Amino acid sequence: MPVVVKLKNILTERNMSQRELARLTGLRPNTISHLCSNEVDRVHLSKFEVICKALDIQLHELIVMEDE
């Protein structure tokens, strides 16, 4: 089962840009862009914590395991 970061979907649902999230979190825009891509293979957990706090969501809403 692949682990999927749902950040792009969450931002779309909230009509929020990657740049706005980068500003809110203090993370680099390139980091946010990478997390919105399908190429995520590793991330520091602290980045997920910052994103979850900024978006007021739980980690299980951001990261899901999908059936293949």
PDB file of N, CA, C and O in Angstrom:
ATOM      1  N   MET A   1       0.827  -1.178   0.000  1.00  0.00           N
ATOM      2  CA  MET A   1       0.000   0.000   0.000  1.00  0.00           C
ATOM      3  C   MET A   1       0.875   1.246   0.000  1.00  0.00           C
ATOM      4  O   MET A   1       1.713   1.418   0.885  1.00  0.00           O
ATOM      5  N   PRO A   2       0.689   2.100  -0.970  1.00  0.00           N
ATOM      6  CA  PRO A   2       1.481   3.335  -0.993  1.00  0.00           C
ATOM      7  C   PRO A   2       0.969   4.367   0.011  1.00  0.00           C
ATOM      8  O   PRO A   2      -0.234   4.496   0.241  1.00  0.00           O
ATOM      9  N   VAL A   3       1.903   5.088   0.591  1.00  0.00           N
ATOM     10  CA  VAL A   3       1.577   6.203   1.475  1.00  0.00           C
ATOM     11  C   VAL A   3       1.479   7.443   0.601  1.00  0.00           C
ATOM     12  O   VAL A   3       2.367   7.721  -0.204  1.00  0.00           O
ATOM     13  N   VAL A   4       0.391   8.182   0.768  1.00  0.00           N
ATOM     14  CA  VAL A   4       0.137   9.352  -0.085  1.00  0.00           C
ATOM     15  C   VAL A   4      -0.029  10.590   0.781  1.00  0.00           C
ATOM     16  O   VAL A   4      -0.740  10.570   1.785  1.00  0.00           O
ATOM     17  N   VAL A   5       0.638  11.670   0.379  1.00  0.00           N
ATOM     18  CA  VAL A   5       0.482  12.964   1.035  1.00  0.00           C
ATOM     19  C   VAL A   5      -0.624  13.702   0.289  1.00  0.00           C
ATOM     20  O   VAL A   5      -0.506  13.944  -0.912  1.00  0.00           O
ATOM     21  N   LYS A   6      -1.687  14.057   0.985  1.00  0.00           N
ATOM     22  CA  LYS A   6      -2.870  14.661   0.381  1.00  0.00           C
ATOM     23  C   LYS A   6      -2.831  16.194   0.393  1.00  0.00           C
ATOM     24  O   LYS A   6      -3.873  16.840   0.282  1.00  0.00           O
ATOM     25  N   LEU A   7      -1.652  16.767   0.526  1.00  0.00           N
ATOM     26  CA  LEU A   7      -1.538  18.219   0.674  1.00  0.00           C
ATOM     27  C   LEU A   7      -2.128  18.965  -0.513  1.00  0.00           C
ATOM     28  O   LEU A   7      -2.844  19.948  -0.322  1.00  0.00           O
ATOM     29  N   LYS A   8      -1.848  18.527  -1.718  1.00  0.00           N
ATOM     30  CA  LYS A   8      -2.357  19.225  -2.896  1.00  0.00           C
ATOM     31  C   LYS A   8      -3.886  19.260  -2.877  1.00  0.00           C
ATOM     32  O   LYS A   8      -4.489  20.289  -3.179  1.00  0.00           O
ATOM     33  N   ASN A   9      -4.507  18.141  -2.524  1.00  0.00           N
ATOM     34  CA  ASN A   9      -5.971  18.079  -2.456  1.00  0.00           C
ATOM     35  C   ASN A   9      -6.515  19.017  -1.379  1.00  0.00           C
ATOM     36  O   ASN A   9      -7.508  19.711  -1.596  1.00  0.00           O
ATOM     37  N   ILE A  10      -5.867  19.030  -0.234  1.00  0.00           N
ATOM     38  CA  ILE A  10      -6.316  19.877   0.874  1.00  0.00           C
ATOM     39  C   ILE A  10      -6.225  21.346   0.484  1.00  0.00           C
ATOM     40  O   ILE A  10      -7.145  22.118   0.754  1.00  0.00           O
ATOM     41  N   LEU A  11      -5.133  21.734  -0.143  1.00  0.00           N
ATOM     42  CA  LEU A  11      -4.982  23.125  -0.564  1.00  0.00           C
ATOM     43  C   LEU A  11      -6.033  23.500  -1.603  1.00  0.00           C
ATOM     44  O   LEU A  11      -6.589  24.597  -1.557  1.00  0.00           O
ATOM     45  N   THR A  12      -6.306  22.603  -2.529  1.00  0.00           N
ATOM     46  CA  THR A  12      -7.329  22.861  -3.547  1.00  0.00           C
ATOM     47  C   THR A  12      -8.695  23.041  -2.897  1.00  0.00           C
ATOM     48  O   THR A  12      -9.428  23.967  -3.243  1.00  0.00           O
ATOM     49  N   GLU A  13      -9.047  22.159  -1.951  1.00  0.00           N
ATOM     50  CA  GLU A  13     -10.334  22.252  -1.254  1.00  0.00           C
ATOM     51  C   GLU A  13     -10.479  23.572  -0.513  1.00  0.00           C
ATOM     52  O   GLU A  13     -11.581  24.108  -0.402  1.00  0.00           O
ATOM     53  N   ARG A  14      -9.384  24.089  -0.014  1.00  0.00           N
ATOM     54  CA  ARG A  14      -9.404  25.332   0.771  1.00  0.00           C
ATOM     55  C   ARG A  14      -9.138  26.570  -0.081  1.00  0.00           C
ATOM     56  O   ARG A  14      -9.114  27.693   0.422  1.00  0.00           O
ATOM     57  N   ASN A  15      -8.938  26.343  -1.380  1.00  0.00           N
ATOM     58  CA  ASN A  15      -8.629  27.448  -2.285  1.00  0.00           C
ATOM     59  C   ASN A  15      -7.411  28.235  -1.777  1.00  0.00           C
ATOM     60  O   ASN A  15      -7.403  29.466  -1.776  1.00  0.00           O
ATOM     61  N   MET A  16      -6.395  27.497  -1.352  1.00  0.00           N
ATOM     62  CA  MET A  16      -5.172  28.086  -0.806  1.00  0.00           C
ATOM     63  C   MET A  16      -4.003  27.745  -1.723  1.00  0.00           C
ATOM     64  O   MET A  16      -3.895  26.620  -2.211  1.00  0.00           O
ATOM     65  N   SER A  17      -3.148  28.702  -1.948  1.00  0.00           N
ATOM     66  CA  SER A  17      -1.991  28.464  -2.805  1.00  0.00           C
ATOM     67  C   SER A  17      -0.840  27.859  -2.004  1.00  0.00           C
ATOM     68  O   SER A  17      -0.778  27.975  -0.780  1.00  0.00           O
ATOM     69  N   GLN A  18       0.051  27.224  -2.720  1.00  0.00           N
ATOM     70  CA  GLN A  18       1.263  26.686  -2.090  1.00  0.00           C
ATOM     71  C   GLN A  18       2.085  27.814  -1.488  1.00  0.00           C
ATOM     72  O   GLN A  18       2.674  27.666  -0.418  1.00  0.00           O
ATOM     73  N   ARG A  19       2.117  28.925  -2.178  1.00  0.00           N
ATOM     74  CA  ARG A  19       2.881  30.079  -1.694  1.00  0.00           C
ATOM     75  C   ARG A  19       2.308  30.603  -0.372  1.00  0.00           C
ATOM     76  O   ARG A  19       3.056  30.978   0.532  1.00  0.00           O
ATOM     77  N   GLU A  20       0.978  30.625  -0.270  1.00  0.00           N
ATOM     78  CA  GLU A  20       0.349  31.082   0.971  1.00  0.00           C
ATOM     79  C   GLU A  20       0.675  30.135   2.126  1.00  0.00           C
ATOM     80  O   GLU A  20       0.951  30.581   3.239  1.00  0.00           O
ATOM     81  N   LEU A  21       0.642  28.831   1.859  1.00  0.00           N
ATOM     82  CA  LEU A  21       0.990  27.867   2.897  1.00  0.00           C
ATOM     83  C   LEU A  21       2.450  28.024   3.314  1.00  0.00           C
ATOM     84  O   LEU A  21       2.773  27.934   4.498  1.00  0.00           O
ATOM     85  N   ALA A  22       3.318  28.256   2.356  1.00  0.00           N
ATOM     86  CA  ALA A  22       4.735  28.470   2.668  1.00  0.00           C
ATOM     87  C   ALA A  22       4.892  29.686   3.583  1.00  0.00           C
ATOM     88  O   ALA A  22       5.679  29.661   4.530  1.00  0.00           O
ATOM     89  N   ARG A  23       4.146  30.736   3.296  1.00  0.00           N
ATOM     90  CA  ARG A  23       4.209  31.944   4.126  1.00  0.00           C
ATOM     91  C   ARG A  23       3.692  31.666   5.536  1.00  0.00           C
ATOM     92  O   ARG A  23       4.284  32.120   6.515  1.00  0.00           O
ATOM     93  N   LEU A  24       2.591  30.923   5.643  1.00  0.00           N
ATOM     94  CA  LEU A  24       2.004  30.617   6.948  1.00  0.00           C
ATOM     95  C   LEU A  24       2.897  29.716   7.805  1.00  0.00           C
ATOM     96  O   LEU A  24       2.946  29.861   9.027  1.00  0.00           O
ATOM     97  N   THR A  25       3.596  28.794   7.160  1.00  0.00           N
ATOM     98  CA  THR A  25       4.383  27.800   7.894  1.00  0.00           C
ATOM     99  C   THR A  25       5.836  28.197   8.080  1.00  0.00           C
ATOM    100  O   THR A  25       6.504  27.709   8.991  1.00  0.00           O
ATOM    101  N   GLY A  26       6.329  29.079   7.223  1.00  0.00           N
ATOM    102  CA  GLY A  26       7.752  29.407   7.262  1.00  0.00           C
ATOM    103  C   GLY A  26       8.599  28.387   6.516  1.00  0.00           C
ATOM    104  O   GLY A  26       9.827  28.468   6.527  1.00  0.00           O
ATOM    105  N   LEU A  27       7.942  27.420   5.865  1.00  0.00           N
ATOM    106  CA  LEU A  27       8.669  26.435   5.065  1.00  0.00           C
ATOM    107  C   LEU A  27       8.986  27.020   3.699  1.00  0.00           C
ATOM    108  O   LEU A  27       8.288  27.911   3.216  1.00  0.00           O
ATOM    109  N   ARG A  28      10.031  26.518   3.088  1.00  0.00           N
ATOM    110  CA  ARG A  28      10.420  26.996   1.759  1.00  0.00           C
ATOM    111  C   ARG A  28       9.351  26.613   0.734  1.00  0.00           C
ATOM    112  O   ARG A  28       8.790  25.520   0.817  1.00  0.00           O
ATOM    113  N   PRO A  29       9.059  27.485  -0.227  1.00  0.00           N
ATOM    114  CA  PRO A  29       8.095  27.146  -1.282  1.00  0.00           C
ATOM    115  C   PRO A  29       8.451  25.852  -2.011  1.00  0.00           C
ATOM    116  O   PRO A  29       7.562  25.099  -2.408  1.00  0.00           O
ATOM    117  N   ASN A  30       9.744  25.591  -2.187  1.00  0.00           N
ATOM    118  CA  ASN A  30      10.160  24.345  -2.847  1.00  0.00           C
ATOM    119  C   ASN A  30       9.761  23.122  -2.033  1.00  0.00           C
ATOM    120  O   ASN A  30       9.418  22.082  -2.596  1.00  0.00           O
ATOM    121  N   THR A  31       9.803  23.244  -0.720  1.00  0.00           N
ATOM    122  CA  THR A  31       9.396  22.141   0.148  1.00  0.00           C
ATOM    123  C   THR A  31       7.909  21.865  -0.012  1.00  0.00           C
ATOM    124  O   THR A  31       7.500  20.711  -0.136  1.00  0.00           O
ATOM    125  N   ILE A  32       7.105  22.912  -0.009  1.00  0.00           N
ATOM    126  CA  ILE A  32       5.658  22.759  -0.181  1.00  0.00           C
ATOM    127  C   ILE A  32       5.359  22.161  -1.552  1.00  0.00           C
ATOM    128  O   ILE A  32       4.522  21.267  -1.670  1.00  0.00           O
ATOM    129  N   SER A  33       6.034  22.646  -2.574  1.00  0.00           N
ATOM    130  CA  SER A  33       5.838  22.122  -3.928  1.00  0.00           C
ATOM    131  C   SER A  33       6.171  20.641  -3.990  1.00  0.00           C
ATOM    132  O   SER A  33       5.445  19.862  -4.608  1.00  0.00           O
ATOM    133  N   HIS A  34       7.260  20.253  -3.358  1.00  0.00           N
ATOM    134  CA  HIS A  34       7.659  18.839  -3.334  1.00  0.00           C
ATOM    135  C   HIS A  34       6.595  17.983  -2.647  1.00  0.00           C
ATOM    136  O   HIS A  34       6.282  16.888  -3.115  1.00  0.00           O
ATOM    137  N   LEU A  35       6.046  18.472  -1.554  1.00  0.00           N
ATOM    138  CA  LEU A  35       5.028  17.725  -0.823  1.00  0.00           C
ATOM    139  C   LEU A  35       3.716  17.630  -1.598  1.00  0.00           C
ATOM    140  O   LEU A  35       2.913  16.729  -1.354  1.00  0.00           O
ATOM    141  N   CYS A  36       3.500  18.545  -2.517  1.00  0.00           N
ATOM    142  CA  CYS A  36       2.290  18.515  -3.350  1.00  0.00           C
ATOM    143  C   CYS A  36       2.461  17.623  -4.576  1.00  0.00           C
ATOM    144  O   CYS A  36       1.491  17.358  -5.286  1.00  0.00           O
ATOM    145  N   SER A  37       3.653  17.171  -4.824  1.00  0.00           N
ATOM    146  CA  SER A  37       3.910  16.318  -5.992  1.00  0.00           C
ATOM    147  C   SER A  37       3.673  14.854  -5.633  1.00  0.00           C
ATOM    148  O   SER A  37       3.458  14.514  -4.470  1.00  0.00           O
ATOM    149  N   ASN A  38       3.715  14.016  -6.626  1.00  0.00           N
ATOM    150  CA  ASN A  38       3.570  12.575  -6.408  1.00  0.00           C
ATOM    151  C   ASN A  38       4.922  11.905  -6.196  1.00  0.00           C
ATOM    152  O   ASN A  38       5.014  10.678  -6.199  1.00  0.00           O
ATOM    153  N   GLU A  39       5.950  12.687  -6.015  1.00  0.00           N
ATOM    154  CA  GLU A  39       7.313  12.168  -5.914  1.00  0.00           C
ATOM    155  C   GLU A  39       7.851  12.172  -4.490  1.00  0.00           C
ATOM    156  O   GLU A  39       9.059  12.030  -4.300  1.00  0.00           O
ATOM    157  N   VAL A  40       7.000  12.330  -3.489  1.00  0.00           N
ATOM    158  CA  VAL A  40       7.453  12.401  -2.099  1.00  0.00           C
ATOM    159  C   VAL A  40       7.959  11.034  -1.654  1.00  0.00           C
ATOM    160  O   VAL A  40       7.222  10.048  -1.697  1.00  0.00           O
ATOM    161  N   ASP A  41       9.207  10.979  -1.230  1.00  0.00           N
ATOM    162  CA  ASP A  41       9.743   9.713  -0.748  1.00  0.00           C
ATOM    163  C   ASP A  41      10.257   9.811   0.687  1.00  0.00           C
ATOM    164  O   ASP A  41      10.437   8.791   1.352  1.00  0.00           O
ATOM    165  N   ARG A  42      10.491  11.025   1.166  1.00  0.00           N
ATOM    166  CA  ARG A  42      10.887  11.211   2.560  1.00  0.00           C
ATOM    167  C   ARG A  42      10.631  12.653   2.976  1.00  0.00           C
ATOM    168  O   ARG A  42      10.751  13.589   2.186  1.00  0.00           O
ATOM    169  N   VAL A  43      10.279  12.788   4.233  1.00  0.00           N
ATOM    170  CA  VAL A  43       9.962  14.106   4.794  1.00  0.00           C
ATOM    171  C   VAL A  43      10.293  14.060   6.277  1.00  0.00           C
ATOM    172  O   VAL A  43      10.066  13.045   6.935  1.00  0.00           O
ATOM    173  N   HIS A  44      10.824  15.145   6.798  1.00  0.00           N
ATOM    174  CA  HIS A  44      11.016  15.236   8.242  1.00  0.00           C
ATOM    175  C   HIS A  44       9.648  15.402   8.889  1.00  0.00           C
ATOM    176  O   HIS A  44       8.837  16.208   8.433  1.00  0.00           O
ATOM    177  N   LEU A  45       9.393  14.659   9.928  1.00  0.00           N
ATOM    178  CA  LEU A  45       8.099  14.713  10.600  1.00  0.00           C
ATOM    179  C   LEU A  45       7.777  16.108  11.130  1.00  0.00           C
ATOM    180  O   LEU A  45       6.608  16.478  11.239  1.00  0.00           O
ATOM    181  N   SER A  46       8.788  16.861  11.452  1.00  0.00           N
ATOM    182  CA  SER A  46       8.553  18.218  11.956  1.00  0.00           C
ATOM    183  C   SER A  46       7.859  19.083  10.900  1.00  0.00           C
ATOM    184  O   SER A  46       7.094  19.982  11.250  1.00  0.00           O
ATOM    185  N   LYS A  47       8.110  18.829   9.639  1.00  0.00           N
ATOM    186  CA  LYS A  47       7.437  19.584   8.570  1.00  0.00           C
ATOM    187  C   LYS A  47       5.951  19.253   8.543  1.00  0.00           C
ATOM    188  O   LYS A  47       5.118  20.141   8.358  1.00  0.00           O
ATOM    189  N   PHE A  48       5.616  17.981   8.725  1.00  0.00           N
ATOM    190  CA  PHE A  48       4.209  17.596   8.787  1.00  0.00           C
ATOM    191  C   PHE A  48       3.527  18.261   9.983  1.00  0.00           C
ATOM    192  O   PHE A  48       2.381  18.699   9.885  1.00  0.00           O
ATOM    193  N   GLU A  49       4.227  18.331  11.096  1.00  0.00           N
ATOM    194  CA  GLU A  49       3.663  18.956  12.290  1.00  0.00           C
ATOM    195  C   GLU A  49       3.334  20.424  12.032  1.00  0.00           C
ATOM    196  O   GLU A  49       2.253  20.891  12.392  1.00  0.00           O
ATOM    197  N   VAL A  50       4.252  21.143  11.414  1.00  0.00           N
ATOM    198  CA  VAL A  50       4.050  22.559  11.111  1.00  0.00           C
ATOM    199  C   VAL A  50       2.872  22.739  10.159  1.00  0.00           C
ATOM    200  O   VAL A  50       2.047  23.632  10.352  1.00  0.00           O
ATOM    201  N   ILE A  51       2.793  21.894   9.131  1.00  0.00           N
ATOM    202  CA  ILE A  51       1.705  21.991   8.156  1.00  0.00           C
ATOM    203  C   ILE A  51       0.366  21.689   8.811  1.00  0.00           C
ATOM    204  O   ILE A  51      -0.610  22.403   8.581  1.00  0.00           O
ATOM    205  N   CYS A  52       0.307  20.646   9.619  1.00  0.00           N
ATOM    206  CA  CYS A  52      -0.946  20.288  10.299  1.00  0.00           C
ATOM    207  C   CYS A  52      -1.421  21.419  11.206  1.00  0.00           C
ATOM    208  O   CYS A  52      -2.615  21.716  11.252  1.00  0.00           O
ATOM    209  N   LYS A  53      -0.512  22.040  11.913  1.00  0.00           N
ATOM    210  CA  LYS A  53      -0.883  23.155  12.788  1.00  0.00           C
ATOM    211  C   LYS A  53      -1.403  24.335  11.973  1.00  0.00           C
ATOM    212  O   LYS A  53      -2.405  24.948  12.341  1.00  0.00           O
ATOM    213  N   ALA A  54      -0.731  24.653  10.875  1.00  0.00           N
ATOM    214  CA  ALA A  54      -1.139  25.795  10.049  1.00  0.00           C
ATOM    215  C   ALA A  54      -2.500  25.566   9.410  1.00  0.00           C
ATOM    216  O   ALA A  54      -3.286  26.503   9.266  1.00  0.00           O
ATOM    217  N   LEU A  55      -2.780  24.332   9.028  1.00  0.00           N
ATOM    218  CA  LEU A  55      -4.046  24.017   8.362  1.00  0.00           C
ATOM    219  C   LEU A  55      -5.120  23.559   9.352  1.00  0.00           C
ATOM    220  O   LEU A  55      -6.267  23.335   8.965  1.00  0.00           O
ATOM    221  N   ASP A  56      -4.753  23.423  10.611  1.00  0.00           N
ATOM    222  CA  ASP A  56      -5.665  22.948  11.653  1.00  0.00           C
ATOM    223  C   ASP A  56      -6.285  21.601  11.268  1.00  0.00           C
ATOM    224  O   ASP A  56      -7.504  21.431  11.272  1.00  0.00           O
ATOM    225  N   ILE A  57      -5.405  20.650  10.936  1.00  0.00           N
ATOM    226  CA  ILE A  57      -5.833  19.301  10.591  1.00  0.00           C
ATOM    227  C   ILE A  57      -5.024  18.293  11.382  1.00  0.00           C
ATOM    228  O   ILE A  57      -4.001  18.630  11.978  1.00  0.00           O
ATOM    229  N   GLN A  58      -5.486  17.066  11.384  1.00  0.00           N
ATOM    230  CA  GLN A  58      -4.773  15.967  12.026  1.00  0.00           C
ATOM    231  C   GLN A  58      -3.868  15.294  10.995  1.00  0.00           C
ATOM    232  O   GLN A  58      -4.121  15.367   9.793  1.00  0.00           O
ATOM    233  N   LEU A  59      -2.830  14.648  11.470  1.00  0.00           N
ATOM    234  CA  LEU A  59      -1.873  13.996  10.579  1.00  0.00           C
ATOM    235  C   LEU A  59      -2.549  12.962   9.673  1.00  0.00           C
ATOM    236  O   LEU A  59      -2.179  12.827   8.507  1.00  0.00           O
ATOM    237  N   HIS A  60      -3.525  12.239  10.198  1.00  0.00           N
ATOM    238  CA  HIS A  60      -4.199  11.214   9.396  1.00  0.00           C
ATOM    239  C   HIS A  60      -5.012  11.810   8.250  1.00  0.00           C
ATOM    240  O   HIS A  60      -5.398  11.087   7.331  1.00  0.00           O
ATOM    241  N   GLU A  61      -5.279  13.122   8.289  1.00  0.00           N
ATOM    242  CA  GLU A  61      -5.953  13.779   7.174  1.00  0.00           C
ATOM    243  C   GLU A  61      -4.952  14.146   6.073  1.00  0.00           C
ATOM    244  O   GLU A  61      -5.321  14.268   4.905  1.00  0.00           O
ATOM    245  N   LEU A  62      -3.714  14.317   6.449  1.00  0.00           N
ATOM    246  CA  LEU A  62      -2.672  14.720   5.516  1.00  0.00           C
ATOM    247  C   LEU A  62      -1.989  13.537   4.849  1.00  0.00           C
ATOM    248  O   LEU A  62      -1.636  13.600   3.671  1.00  0.00           O
ATOM    249  N   ILE A  63      -1.805  12.466   5.597  1.00  0.00           N
ATOM    250  CA  ILE A  63      -1.106  11.287   5.087  1.00  0.00           C
ATOM    251  C   ILE A  63      -2.055  10.099   5.160  1.00  0.00           C
ATOM    252  O   ILE A  63      -2.608   9.793   6.216  1.00  0.00           O
ATOM    253  N   VAL A  64      -2.233   9.439   4.029  1.00  0.00           N
ATOM    254  CA  VAL A  64      -3.115   8.259   4.000  1.00  0.00           C
ATOM    255  C   VAL A  64      -2.421   7.118   3.279  1.00  0.00           C
ATOM    256  O   VAL A  64      -1.497   7.330   2.494  1.00  0.00           O
ATOM    257  N   MET A  65      -2.874   5.918   3.555  1.00  0.00           N
ATOM    258  CA  MET A  65      -2.398   4.738   2.843  1.00  0.00           C
ATOM    259  C   MET A  65      -3.495   4.339   1.863  1.00  0.00           C
ATOM    260  O   MET A  65      -4.644   4.127   2.250  1.00  0.00           O
ATOM    261  N   GLU A  66      -3.131   4.240   0.608  1.00  0.00           N
ATOM    262  CA  GLU A  66      -4.110   3.893  -0.407  1.00  0.00           C
ATOM    263  C   GLU A  66      -3.889   2.461  -0.896  1.00  0.00           C
ATOM    264  O   GLU A  66      -2.761   1.969  -0.946  1.00  0.00           O
ATOM    265  N   ASP A  67      -4.983   1.814  -1.250  1.00  0.00           N
ATOM    266  CA  ASP A  67      -4.897   0.477  -1.843  1.00  0.00           C
ATOM    267  C   ASP A  67      -4.280   0.602  -3.225  1.00  0.00           C
ATOM    268  O   ASP A  67      -4.514   1.572  -3.946  1.00  0.00           O
ATOM    269  N   GLU A  68      -3.495  -0.390  -3.574  1.00  0.00           N
ATOM    270  CA  GLU A  68      -2.864  -0.375  -4.898  1.00  0.00           C
ATOM    271  C   GLU A  68      -3.819  -0.802  -5.966  1.00  0.00           C
ATOM    272  O   GLU A  68      -3.452  -0.846  -7.140  1.00  0.00           O
TER     273      GLU A  68
END
